[in-house]
């Protein structure tokens, strides 16, 4: 599997079956080459016209299954939500 393959997958939280979005970025440990987290852009700030206010930084340990078109995660959205870095 390639990194670009992960960006085509939708992320769904199994706690409430809510769609979080699609993988936007992946955080790596440069020394080991391991994936630390996937980053999913949050909802748009103002009807989709302006930038996004937050993003979901989901640790790799919270990923439950990677399927052919979705990634299932088990997270508390309030814990993984972070301000966007701009």
Jmol script that loads the backbone (N, CA, C; Angstrom):
load data "model"
ATOM      1  N   UNK A   1       0.845  -1.180   0.000  1.00  0.00           N
ATOM      2  CA  UNK A   1       0.000   0.000   0.000  1.00  0.00           C
ATOM      3  C   UNK A   1       0.889   1.242   0.000  1.00  0.00           C
ATOM      4  N   UNK A   2       0.493   2.216  -0.757  1.00  0.00           N
ATOM      5  CA  UNK A   2       1.222   3.481  -0.830  1.00  0.00           C
ATOM      6  C   UNK A   2       0.500   4.545  -0.018  1.00  0.00           C
ATOM      7  N   UNK A   3       1.240   5.580   0.340  1.00  0.00           N
ATOM      8  CA  UNK A   3       0.665   6.680   1.110  1.00  0.00           C
ATOM      9  C   UNK A   3      -0.456   7.358   0.329  1.00  0.00           C
ATOM     10  N   UNK A   4      -0.283   7.518  -0.957  1.00  0.00           N
ATOM     11  CA  UNK A   4      -1.328   8.169  -1.757  1.00  0.00           C
ATOM     12  C   UNK A   4      -2.619   7.347  -1.752  1.00  0.00           C
ATOM     13  N   UNK A   5      -2.522   6.034  -1.531  1.00  0.00           N
ATOM     14  CA  UNK A   5      -3.713   5.192  -1.440  1.00  0.00           C
ATOM     15  C   UNK A   5      -4.536   5.523  -0.198  1.00  0.00           C
ATOM     16  N   UNK A   6      -3.875   5.921   0.886  1.00  0.00           N
ATOM     17  CA  UNK A   6      -4.599   6.286   2.108  1.00  0.00           C
ATOM     18  C   UNK A   6      -5.393   7.574   1.932  1.00  0.00           C
ATOM     19  N   UNK A   7      -4.896   8.487   1.103  1.00  0.00           N
ATOM     20  CA  UNK A   7      -5.569   9.775   0.935  1.00  0.00           C
ATOM     21  C   UNK A   7      -6.896   9.647   0.188  1.00  0.00           C
ATOM     22  N   UNK A   8      -7.126   8.527  -0.437  1.00  0.00           N
ATOM     23  CA  UNK A   8      -8.378   8.308  -1.172  1.00  0.00           C
ATOM     24  C   UNK A   8      -9.451   7.668  -0.302  1.00  0.00           C
ATOM     25  N   UNK A   9      -9.141   7.433   0.954  1.00  0.00           N
ATOM     26  CA  UNK A   9     -10.075   6.714   1.824  1.00  0.00           C
ATOM     27  C   UNK A   9     -10.776   7.649   2.800  1.00  0.00           C
ATOM     28  N   UNK A  10     -12.054   7.378   2.997  1.00  0.00           N
ATOM     29  CA  UNK A  10     -12.855   8.146   3.942  1.00  0.00           C
ATOM     30  C   UNK A  10     -12.649   7.589   5.345  1.00  0.00           C
ATOM     31  N   UNK A  11     -12.596   8.474   6.347  1.00  0.00           N
ATOM     32  CA  UNK A  11     -12.390   8.074   7.729  1.00  0.00           C
ATOM     33  C   UNK A  11     -13.727   8.114   8.456  1.00  0.00           C
ATOM     34  N   UNK A  12     -14.076   7.000   9.113  1.00  0.00           N
ATOM     35  CA  UNK A  12     -15.344   6.896   9.832  1.00  0.00           C
ATOM     36  C   UNK A  12     -15.056   6.487  11.272  1.00  0.00           C
ATOM     37  N   UNK A  13     -15.682   7.213  12.200  1.00  0.00           N
ATOM     38  CA  UNK A  13     -15.534   6.940  13.621  1.00  0.00           C
ATOM     39  C   UNK A  13     -16.533   5.857  14.014  1.00  0.00           C
ATOM     40  N   UNK A  14     -16.062   4.737  14.537  1.00  0.00           N
ATOM     41  CA  UNK A  14     -16.971   3.632  14.872  1.00  0.00           C
ATOM     42  C   UNK A  14     -17.753   3.880  16.159  1.00  0.00           C
ATOM     43  N   UNK A  15     -17.376   4.884  16.937  1.00  0.00           N
ATOM     44  CA  UNK A  15     -18.121   5.172  18.173  1.00  0.00           C
ATOM     45  C   UNK A  15     -19.528   5.679  17.875  1.00  0.00           C
ATOM     46  N   UNK A  16     -19.653   6.520  16.839  1.00  0.00           N
ATOM     47  CA  UNK A  16     -20.965   7.071  16.513  1.00  0.00           C
ATOM     48  C   UNK A  16     -21.300   6.950  15.020  1.00  0.00           C
ATOM     49  N   UNK A  17     -20.477   6.212  14.280  1.00  0.00           N
ATOM     50  CA  UNK A  17     -20.661   6.001  12.831  1.00  0.00           C
ATOM     51  C   UNK A  17     -20.661   7.309  12.049  1.00  0.00           C
ATOM     52  N   UNK A  18     -19.958   8.302  12.547  1.00  0.00           N
ATOM     53  CA  UNK A  18     -19.901   9.609  11.893  1.00  0.00           C
ATOM     54  C   UNK A  18     -18.735   9.664  10.918  1.00  0.00           C
ATOM     55  N   UNK A  19     -18.976  10.279   9.776  1.00  0.00           N
ATOM     56  CA  UNK A  19     -17.923  10.492   8.786  1.00  0.00           C
ATOM     57  C   UNK A  19     -17.084  11.684   9.215  1.00  0.00           C
ATOM     58  N   UNK A  20     -15.786  11.485   9.323  1.00  0.00           N
ATOM     59  CA  UNK A  20     -14.895  12.580   9.714  1.00  0.00           C
ATOM     60  C   UNK A  20     -14.320  13.298   8.500  1.00  0.00           C
ATOM     61  N   UNK A  21     -14.250  12.628   7.384  1.00  0.00           N
ATOM     62  CA  UNK A  21     -13.700  13.220   6.168  1.00  0.00           C
ATOM     63  C   UNK A  21     -12.691  12.278   5.539  1.00  0.00           C
ATOM     64  N   UNK A  22     -11.852  12.839   4.677  1.00  0.00           N
ATOM     65  CA  UNK A  22     -10.830  12.058   3.990  1.00  0.00           C
ATOM     66  C   UNK A  22      -9.458  12.419   4.546  1.00  0.00           C
ATOM     67  N   UNK A  23      -8.539  11.460   4.499  1.00  0.00           N
ATOM     68  CA  UNK A  23      -7.185  11.690   4.994  1.00  0.00           C
ATOM     69  C   UNK A  23      -6.554  12.823   4.194  1.00  0.00           C
ATOM     70  N   UNK A  24      -6.043  13.826   4.916  1.00  0.00           N
ATOM     71  CA  UNK A  24      -5.397  14.956   4.259  1.00  0.00           C
ATOM     72  C   UNK A  24      -3.884  14.876   4.325  1.00  0.00           C
ATOM     73  N   UNK A  25      -3.371  14.458   5.484  1.00  0.00           N
ATOM     74  CA  UNK A  25      -1.933  14.350   5.689  1.00  0.00           C
ATOM     75  C   UNK A  25      -1.639  13.143   6.557  1.00  0.00           C
ATOM     76  N   UNK A  26      -0.371  12.746   6.565  1.00  0.00           N
ATOM     77  CA  UNK A  26       0.072  11.644   7.407  1.00  0.00           C
ATOM     78  C   UNK A  26       1.314  12.102   8.155  1.00  0.00           C
ATOM     79  N   UNK A  27       1.335  11.849   9.458  1.00  0.00           N
ATOM     80  CA  UNK A  27       2.464  12.245  10.288  1.00  0.00           C
ATOM     81  C   UNK A  27       3.362  11.030  10.509  1.00  0.00           C
ATOM     82  N   UNK A  28       4.670  11.202  10.228  1.00  0.00           N
ATOM     83  CA  UNK A  28       5.643  10.119  10.336  1.00  0.00           C
ATOM     84  C   UNK A  28       6.667  10.401  11.416  1.00  0.00           C
ATOM     85  N   UNK A  29       7.254   9.332  11.942  1.00  0.00           N
ATOM     86  CA  UNK A  29       8.463   9.426  12.751  1.00  0.00           C
ATOM     87  C   UNK A  29       9.612   9.293  11.760  1.00  0.00           C
ATOM     88  N   UNK A  30      10.412  10.344  11.614  1.00  0.00           N
ATOM     89  CA  UNK A  30      11.458  10.340  10.598  1.00  0.00           C
ATOM     90  C   UNK A  30      12.548   9.308  10.867  1.00  0.00           C
ATOM     91  N   UNK A  31      12.801   8.999  12.123  1.00  0.00           N
ATOM     92  CA  UNK A  31      13.860   8.039  12.432  1.00  0.00           C
ATOM     93  C   UNK A  31      13.448   6.599  12.153  1.00  0.00           C
ATOM     94  N   UNK A  32      12.230   6.235  12.548  1.00  0.00           N
ATOM     95  CA  UNK A  32      11.795   4.852  12.363  1.00  0.00           C
ATOM     96  C   UNK A  32      11.013   4.638  11.064  1.00  0.00           C
ATOM     97  N   UNK A  33      10.452   5.712  10.511  1.00  0.00           N
ATOM     98  CA  UNK A  33       9.639   5.595   9.308  1.00  0.00           C
ATOM     99  C   UNK A  33       8.221   5.126   9.571  1.00  0.00           C
ATOM    100  N   UNK A  34       7.840   5.040  10.847  1.00  0.00           N
ATOM    101  CA  UNK A  34       6.501   4.575  11.215  1.00  0.00           C
ATOM    102  C   UNK A  34       5.485   5.709  11.156  1.00  0.00           C
ATOM    103  N   UNK A  35       4.253   5.358  10.850  1.00  0.00           N
ATOM    104  CA  UNK A  35       3.167   6.332  10.849  1.00  0.00           C
ATOM    105  C   UNK A  35       2.774   6.621  12.289  1.00  0.00           C
ATOM    106  N   UNK A  36       2.752   7.896  12.666  1.00  0.00           N
ATOM    107  CA  UNK A  36       2.334   8.302  14.002  1.00  0.00           C
ATOM    108  C   UNK A  36       0.851   8.636  14.057  1.00  0.00           C
ATOM    109  N   UNK A  37       0.354   9.303  13.004  1.00  0.00           N
ATOM    110  CA  UNK A  37      -1.041   9.749  13.000  1.00  0.00           C
ATOM    111  C   UNK A  37      -1.485  10.053  11.579  1.00  0.00           C
ATOM    112  N   UNK A  38      -2.807  10.010  11.403  1.00  0.00           N
ATOM    113  CA  UNK A  38      -3.386  10.527  10.158  1.00  0.00           C
ATOM    114  C   UNK A  38      -4.105  11.820  10.515  1.00  0.00           C
ATOM    115  N   UNK A  39      -4.100  12.762   9.601  1.00  0.00           N
ATOM    116  CA  UNK A  39      -4.711  14.067   9.842  1.00  0.00           C
ATOM    117  C   UNK A  39      -5.843  14.253   8.840  1.00  0.00           C
ATOM    118  N   UNK A  40      -7.028  14.508   9.389  1.00  0.00           N
ATOM    119  CA  UNK A  40      -8.233  14.671   8.576  1.00  0.00           C
ATOM    120  C   UNK A  40      -8.705  16.106   8.731  1.00  0.00           C
ATOM    121  N   UNK A  41      -8.792  16.878   7.638  1.00  0.00           N
ATOM    122  CA  UNK A  41      -9.313  18.245   7.749  1.00  0.00           C
ATOM    123  C   UNK A  41     -10.739  18.231   8.273  1.00  0.00           C
ATOM    124  N   UNK A  42     -11.046  19.148   9.183  1.00  0.00           N
ATOM    125  CA  UNK A  42     -12.382  19.245   9.753  1.00  0.00           C
ATOM    126  C   UNK A  42     -13.339  19.955   8.822  1.00  0.00           C
ATOM    127  N   UNK A  43     -14.550  20.208   9.290  1.00  0.00           N
ATOM    128  CA  UNK A  43     -15.535  20.898   8.457  1.00  0.00           C
ATOM    129  C   UNK A  43     -15.099  22.336   8.152  1.00  0.00           C
ATOM    130  N   UNK A  44     -15.573  22.871   7.058  1.00  0.00           N
ATOM    131  CA  UNK A  44     -15.236  24.240   6.666  1.00  0.00           C
ATOM    132  C   UNK A  44     -15.793  25.235   7.673  1.00  0.00           C
ATOM    133  N   UNK A  45     -15.112  26.369   7.834  1.00  0.00           N
ATOM    134  CA  UNK A  45     -15.474  27.355   8.845  1.00  0.00           C
ATOM    135  C   UNK A  45     -16.744  28.130   8.501  1.00  0.00           C
ATOM    136  N   UNK A  46     -16.904  28.535   7.250  1.00  0.00           N
ATOM    137  CA  UNK A  46     -18.026  29.394   6.886  1.00  0.00           C
ATOM    138  C   UNK A  46     -18.621  28.913   5.578  1.00  0.00           C
ATOM    139  N   UNK A  47     -19.549  27.984   5.667  1.00  0.00           N
ATOM    140  CA  UNK A  47     -20.265  27.461   4.498  1.00  0.00           C
ATOM    141  C   UNK A  47     -19.329  26.967   3.392  1.00  0.00           C
ATOM    142  N   UNK A  48     -18.120  26.536   3.773  1.00  0.00           N
ATOM    143  CA  UNK A  48     -17.190  26.005   2.788  1.00  0.00           C
ATOM    144  C   UNK A  48     -16.400  27.039   2.024  1.00  0.00           C
ATOM    145  N   UNK A  49     -16.615  28.341   2.304  1.00  0.00           N
ATOM    146  CA  UNK A  49     -15.930  29.370   1.541  1.00  0.00           C
ATOM    147  C   UNK A  49     -14.574  29.742   2.129  1.00  0.00           C
ATOM    148  N   UNK A  50     -14.450  29.687   3.433  1.00  0.00           N
ATOM    149  CA  UNK A  50     -13.210  30.086   4.080  1.00  0.00           C
ATOM    150  C   UNK A  50     -12.407  28.869   4.495  1.00  0.00           C
ATOM    151  N   UNK A  51     -11.303  29.104   5.148  1.00  0.00           N
ATOM    152  CA  UNK A  51     -10.446  28.001   5.580  1.00  0.00           C
ATOM    153  C   UNK A  51     -11.140  27.146   6.640  1.00  0.00           C
ATOM    154  N   UNK A  52     -10.505  26.092   6.997  1.00  0.00           N
ATOM    155  CA  UNK A  52     -11.029  25.201   8.023  1.00  0.00           C
ATOM    156  C   UNK A  52     -10.518  25.649   9.387  1.00  0.00           C
ATOM    157  N   UNK A  53     -11.373  25.544  10.398  1.00  0.00           N
ATOM    158  CA  UNK A  53     -10.994  25.972  11.740  1.00  0.00           C
ATOM    159  C   UNK A  53     -10.205  24.909  12.488  1.00  0.00           C
ATOM    160  N   UNK A  54     -10.522  23.646  12.255  1.00  0.00           N
ATOM    161  CA  UNK A  54      -9.863  22.583  12.999  1.00  0.00           C
ATOM    162  C   UNK A  54      -9.599  21.397  12.096  1.00  0.00           C
ATOM    163  N   UNK A  55      -8.821  20.481  12.639  1.00  0.00           N
ATOM    164  CA  UNK A  55      -8.536  19.233  11.959  1.00  0.00           C
ATOM    165  C   UNK A  55      -8.507  18.131  13.005  1.00  0.00           C
ATOM    166  N   UNK A  56      -8.660  16.908  12.561  1.00  0.00           N
ATOM    167  CA  UNK A  56      -8.620  15.769  13.461  1.00  0.00           C
ATOM    168  C   UNK A  56      -7.267  15.085  13.308  1.00  0.00           C
ATOM    169  N   UNK A  57      -6.496  15.035  14.394  1.00  0.00           N
ATOM    170  CA  UNK A  57      -5.205  14.342  14.410  1.00  0.00           C
ATOM    171  C   UNK A  57      -5.448  13.004  15.113  1.00  0.00           C
ATOM    172  N   UNK A  58      -5.508  11.949  14.335  1.00  0.00           N
ATOM    173  CA  UNK A  58      -5.894  10.637  14.838  1.00  0.00           C
ATOM    174  C   UNK A  58      -4.650   9.761  14.973  1.00  0.00           C
ATOM    175  N   UNK A  59      -4.290   9.408  16.215  1.00  0.00           N
ATOM    176  CA  UNK A  59      -3.108   8.548  16.419  1.00  0.00           C
ATOM    177  C   UNK A  59      -3.273   7.203  15.714  1.00  0.00           C
ATOM    178  N   UNK A  60      -2.158   6.664  15.273  1.00  0.00           N
ATOM    179  CA  UNK A  60      -2.188   5.399  14.544  1.00  0.00           C
ATOM    180  C   UNK A  60      -2.798   4.276  15.374  1.00  0.00           C
ATOM    181  N   UNK A  61      -2.607   4.311  16.687  1.00  0.00           N
ATOM    182  CA  UNK A  61      -3.143   3.252  17.551  1.00  0.00           C
ATOM    183  C   UNK A  61      -4.677   3.246  17.590  1.00  0.00           C
ATOM    184  N   UNK A  62      -5.316   4.334  17.147  1.00  0.00           N
ATOM    185  CA  UNK A  62      -6.781   4.416  17.141  1.00  0.00           C
ATOM    186  C   UNK A  62      -7.400   3.889  15.851  1.00  0.00           C
ATOM    187  N   UNK A  63      -6.566   3.553  14.883  1.00  0.00           N
ATOM    188  CA  UNK A  63      -7.073   2.993  13.633  1.00  0.00           C
ATOM    189  C   UNK A  63      -7.417   1.529  13.870  1.00  0.00           C
ATOM    190  N   UNK A  64      -8.664   1.166  13.600  1.00  0.00           N
ATOM    191  CA  UNK A  64      -9.117  -0.199  13.831  1.00  0.00           C
ATOM    192  C   UNK A  64      -9.040  -1.067  12.585  1.00  0.00           C
ATOM    193  N   UNK A  65      -9.332  -0.473  11.420  1.00  0.00           N
ATOM    194  CA  UNK A  65      -9.283  -1.263  10.192  1.00  0.00           C
ATOM    195  C   UNK A  65      -9.116  -0.338   8.999  1.00  0.00           C
ATOM    196  N   UNK A  66      -8.307  -0.782   8.054  1.00  0.00           N
ATOM    197  CA  UNK A  66      -8.135  -0.067   6.787  1.00  0.00           C
ATOM    198  C   UNK A  66      -8.727  -0.950   5.714  1.00  0.00           C
ATOM    199  N   UNK A  67      -9.812  -0.464   5.123  1.00  0.00           N
ATOM    200  CA  UNK A  67     -10.485  -1.218   4.074  1.00  0.00           C
ATOM    201  C   UNK A  67     -10.135  -0.678   2.706  1.00  0.00           C
ATOM    202  N   UNK A  68     -10.758  -1.228   1.652  1.00  0.00           N
ATOM    203  CA  UNK A  68     -10.449  -0.785   0.293  1.00  0.00           C
ATOM    204  C   UNK A  68     -10.879   0.650   0.003  1.00  0.00           C
ATOM    205  N   UNK A  69     -11.883   1.165   0.747  1.00  0.00           N
ATOM    206  CA  UNK A  69     -12.324   2.534   0.493  1.00  0.00           C
ATOM    207  C   UNK A  69     -12.592   3.338   1.765  1.00  0.00           C
ATOM    208  N   UNK A  70     -12.486   2.732   2.947  1.00  0.00           N
ATOM    209  CA  UNK A  70     -12.688   3.468   4.196  1.00  0.00           C
ATOM    210  C   UNK A  70     -11.652   3.059   5.235  1.00  0.00           C
ATOM    211  N   UNK A  71     -11.463   3.947   6.207  1.00  0.00           N
ATOM    212  CA  UNK A  71     -10.622   3.671   7.366  1.00  0.00           C
ATOM    213  C   UNK A  71     -11.510   3.823   8.589  1.00  0.00           C
ATOM    214  N   UNK A  72     -11.597   2.768   9.400  1.00  0.00           N
ATOM    215  CA  UNK A  72     -12.399   2.804  10.619  1.00  0.00           C
ATOM    216  C   UNK A  72     -11.501   3.174  11.790  1.00  0.00           C
ATOM    217  N   UNK A  73     -11.929   4.183  12.568  1.00  0.00           N
ATOM    218  CA  UNK A  73     -11.165   4.623  13.729  1.00  0.00           C
ATOM    219  C   UNK A  73     -12.075   4.619  14.951  1.00  0.00           C
ATOM    220  N   UNK A  74     -11.467   4.529  16.124  1.00  0.00           N
ATOM    221  CA  UNK A  74     -12.205   4.559  17.389  1.00  0.00           C
ATOM    222  C   UNK A  74     -11.612   5.696  18.210  1.00  0.00           C
ATOM    223  N   UNK A  75     -12.234   6.889  18.115  1.00  0.00           N
ATOM    224  CA  UNK A  75     -11.696   8.074  18.783  1.00  0.00           C
ATOM    225  C   UNK A  75     -12.803   8.897  19.427  1.00  0.00           C
ATOM    226  N   UNK A  76     -12.416   9.680  20.419  1.00  0.00           N
ATOM    227  CA  UNK A  76     -13.275  10.717  20.971  1.00  0.00           C
ATOM    228  C   UNK A  76     -12.933  11.977  20.179  1.00  0.00           C
ATOM    229  N   UNK A  77     -13.877  12.475  19.404  1.00  0.00           N
ATOM    230  CA  UNK A  77     -13.601  13.596  18.501  1.00  0.00           C
ATOM    231  C   UNK A  77     -13.075  14.827  19.224  1.00  0.00           C
ATOM    232  N   UNK A  78     -13.520  15.051  20.450  1.00  0.00           N
ATOM    233  CA  UNK A  78     -13.050  16.219  21.199  1.00  0.00           C
ATOM    234  C   UNK A  78     -11.577  16.091  21.555  1.00  0.00           C
ATOM    235  N   UNK A  79     -11.115  14.870  21.765  1.00  0.00           N
ATOM    236  CA  UNK A  79      -9.708  14.659  22.122  1.00  0.00           C
ATOM    237  C   UNK A  79      -8.778  14.785  20.936  1.00  0.00           C
ATOM    238  N   UNK A  80      -9.232  14.440  19.738  1.00  0.00           N
ATOM    239  CA  UNK A  80      -8.352  14.463  18.572  1.00  0.00           C
ATOM    240  C   UNK A  80      -8.495  15.734  17.735  1.00  0.00           C
ATOM    241  N   UNK A  81      -9.469  16.582  18.061  1.00  0.00           N
ATOM    242  CA  UNK A  81      -9.629  17.831  17.322  1.00  0.00           C
ATOM    243  C   UNK A  81      -8.514  18.792  17.720  1.00  0.00           C
ATOM    244  N   UNK A  82      -7.926  19.451  16.731  1.00  0.00           N
ATOM    245  CA  UNK A  82      -6.857  20.407  16.976  1.00  0.00           C
ATOM    246  C   UNK A  82      -7.047  21.612  16.073  1.00  0.00           C
ATOM    247  N   UNK A  83      -6.526  22.743  16.506  1.00  0.00           N
ATOM    248  CA  UNK A  83      -6.562  23.940  15.662  1.00  0.00           C
ATOM    249  C   UNK A  83      -5.719  23.702  14.434  1.00  0.00           C
ATOM    250  N   UNK A  84      -6.165  24.197  13.306  1.00  0.00           N
ATOM    251  CA  UNK A  84      -5.398  24.057  12.062  1.00  0.00           C
ATOM    252  C   UNK A  84      -4.099  24.841  12.173  1.00  0.00           C
ATOM    253  N   UNK A  85      -3.059  24.250  11.599  1.00  0.00           N
ATOM    254  CA  UNK A  85      -1.768  24.940  11.553  1.00  0.00           C
ATOM    255  C   UNK A  85      -1.708  25.707  10.250  1.00  0.00           C
ATOM    256  N   UNK A  86      -1.588  26.998  10.318  1.00  0.00           N
ATOM    257  CA  UNK A  86      -1.496  27.802   9.088  1.00  0.00           C
ATOM    258  C   UNK A  86      -0.269  28.645   9.093  1.00  0.00           C
TER     259      UNK A  86
END
end "model"
wireframe off; spacefill off
backbone 0.3
color backbone group
